[in-house]
Amino acid sequence: MKSFKKSFLFFLFISVLLVFKSGFGQQSVDSLTYYTKSIEVGQSEQSLPKAYRFFSKHFAIAKANDDVRAMVYDLCILAELDFKIGFYDASEATCVKGLALLDTQEISAYNSWFRKFFYNQLGQVYKEKQLYNQAFKKYYKALALANSSLDSLVAYNNIAIVLKHQNQFKEAENTLEKAVGLFVRVDDSLEIARVLDNLGVIKHQLKKTESFTYFKKALDIRKRSENVFSLYPSYKSLATYYLSINDSAQATKLALKAYNVAALTNSLTYKLDATKLRLRVGDYGIANEYMHLNDSLEDIKRSSQNKFALLKYNVSKSELQSEKEKNEKQVFQFIAVLVFVLGLSLFFIMKTKNTKDKLQQVYITETRISKKVHDEVANDVYQIMTKLQDKSRINETVLDDLEHIYNKTRDISKENSTIDFGLYFDELLSDLLLTYKSATVNVITRGVSAVRWQSVSEEKKMTAYRVLQELMTNMKKHSQASLVLLIFNQKDKKIEINYSDNGVGCKIKKQNGLQNAENRIQTINGTITFESEENNGFKAKIII
């Protein structure tokens, strides 16, 4: 009682046409169909290594393309090939690999069908290894996934076969009776015939006289089908039945019919089984052919197993090489990314350092000029003013002019003097802004203390200080404003400063002070925008 693969092969042919048509050329699809048919019942055992080689290569291509459906399909065939050649452990491992792939996919009819196949294949593997409890578990898992009466019928038939191997004939009969109850909803006549034939075998073991009726029904159904090979199990079952009731003539007749069906196949396994059956019924003239077929089949199996072993070694070697190349590629990619990130980081670090150095150099230069103006020019002017005050005849206008020069020099010195970036920068900034407050100009500040200045770099503090200083100086010189409003806001790490006055306004020309302000802001990757119209005040928005 062997499980029939007709529904399995039919589904695989449909898979070839529907799944692979879009992803492979016609020649590849034809090859898939050809090699899939090579595992069909009745085909030559010599074709199995070629099929294994083809599907191993096909699996490697599918894996490289991350085509999970194709990979599952290939594993399905490879598991069947391993089983046919007698590599049960390899077939088991391939099934487990296929199930693991299916676990990564969404639930679908396609997923469910192949999952059932792998469970059924594992059931066959465990049955051949006489691990019957394991076989039961897998067959019942396949039964749980049944979504049609045919699926359930096949599962019951497989379970009954395991029970028969355990000599649990009554339980096997009950299981097959469940399958019989599904006949009215099953259109597959050959699956029905298989159940009837198996039920006849079980009932004969139980000494029930109606067993012959089941053999006859199965044979009649198979005769009506176009599948000649399906007649073989019926002829074999009937020959065995007649042999058991000592009807040698009928047993010999049916054994010969089974032999003639086997002769139509390319399978030495079938031919050997048929000659063995003829020997059992007493046809000893076939003994030499039996020995020849047995030797030939053993040679082919041995050769096939060696070829399979070599193929598996080459496939494993190829997979290891591919995995090694993949790992090396990943290492190189990681190194390339690391070098790029480090290079980019170094670029920005150097750029930031360069910007910082430039700002620091500007600050040092301004401070040096301030000190020089204060120490040399301002002091000299002050001494001249002191001397001139003792000369009664000196024109007062000259003294006023000198005082004006002195005050301007002092202002220049103050504007470029050293800035204290300590803990109280907000107070320093407020003091700067309030120095521009006078009897005619009101300066209002909001939010300057709300900014977290302690977390702001010295470069940004220096830039903010100098830019506001230039804006206020520009206001004092040109705007004729009576009101200046400065609003400070901090949003995350960004500081926004809005300046506005009610002066005479101007056409925006980025010269001198405004250009300097813009240049300073750009060096710290900030932004500054100006807005002004004549007789409508002046506005500036700074973001650092």
Secondary structure, 3 states (H helix, E strand, C coil): CCCCCHHHHHHHHHHHHHHCCCCCCHHHHHHHHHHHHCCCCCCCHHHHHHHHHHHHHHHHHHHHCCCHHHHHHHHHHHHHHHHHHCCHHHHHHHHHHHHHHHHCCCCCHHHHHHHHHHHHHHHHHHHHCCCHHHHHHHHHHHHHCCCCHHHHHHHHHHHHHHHHHCCCHHHHHHHHHHHHCCHHHCCCHHHHHHHHHHHHHHHHHCCCCCHHHHHHHHHHHHHHCCCHHHHHHHHHHHHHHHHHCCCHHHHHHHHHHHHHHHHCCCCHHHHHHHHHHHHHCCCHHHHHHHHHHHHHHHHHHHHHHHHHHHHHHHHHHHHHHHHHHHHHHHHHHHHHHHHHHHHHHHHHHHHHHHHHHHHHHHHHHHHHHHHHHHHHHHHHHHHHHHHHHCCCCCCHHHHHHHHHHHHHHHHHHHHCCCCCCCCCHHHHHHHHHHCCCCCCCEEEEECCCCCCHHHCCHHHHHHHHHHHHHHHHHHHHHHCCCEEEEEEEEECCEEEEEEEECCCCCCCCCCCHHHHHHHHHHHCCCEEEEEECCCCCEEEEEEC
